[in-house]
Amino acid sequence: MTVQGVPGIPTAAVSRLVTYLRILEELERAEVPTTSSGALAERAQVSAFQVRKDLAYFGRFGTRGMGYTVSVLKRELTRVLGLNRSWSVVIVGMGRLGQAIAHYPGASEYQFGYVGLFDVKAELIGMPVDVPAQREGVSGSELAASAQPRQLNIQHIRDLAAFAQQQAAQGRAIDMGFLAVPPEHAQAAAQSMVEAGVKGILNFAPTLIQPAQDGAGHERGLQEISDEWRDVMVENVDFLVGMKRLAFYMLNPQLRDQDPEEKA
């Protein structure tokens, strides 16, 4: 599978870029000034060739024979991954999982700021929830040391579209939605997000979200995605999938290095 709109770049390479960035952050905290593809590869548990290949998709980094300057490569990967700008996020589904996501401090360290929380349960509507503070241009360590949590009140999902319009009018359009609802409600909740203009959905529900089909195309026997879903990206986060993969490879460790996703 390749990155949408960028032919030739496997999605697995983007996932590894996230890992490389995490390693670079650790190296920077340890005051390590330079690194190499071999050192990154050892920490990421891939080959040095794989590191160089992944980085080459996005530009030329480092100097032959001298490796990479940690701060420079970290800055460039942050830019490539779109983490040098702020992202406005809503959470739909404020049960135990949704509240755990809302409380997680790591999101604000990468400029993901929660702007709205939504649910359908009457007993939750209006309830205040502490979410991490977000400050543009402030690093995660500085933010953690200085910023206090802020509160958002849970709103009814029927108010999501009006809330999105208000945000857009203030120049703070909603970029992403985190979906943490029961699987039987996931499709409808995702549709509400898309109708509100959300273009990225991180789906924690254990079900696949299906883009709405164009009515005219369906009448002609064609499977055409409706216009409102055409540019929407959905990323699924299913804990059970990870648990099942883990169980399989624990029983079959000899197959672990033959996983094609790891070599993509």
Secondary structure, DSSP 8 states (H G I E B T S, - for coil): -B-TTSTT-BHHHHHHHHHHHHHHHHHHHTT--EE-HHHHHHHHTS-HHHHHHHHHTT---SBTTTBEEHHHHHHHHHHHTTTTS-EEEEEE--SHHHHHHHH-THHHHTTEEEEEEEE--TTTTT-EEEE----TT--HHHHHHH---EEEEEEEGGGHHHHHHHHHHTT----EEEE-S-HHHHHHHHHHHHHTT--EEEE-SSS-----B-HHHHHTT---B-GGGTT-EEEE--HHHHHHHHHHHHH-GGGGGG-HHHH-
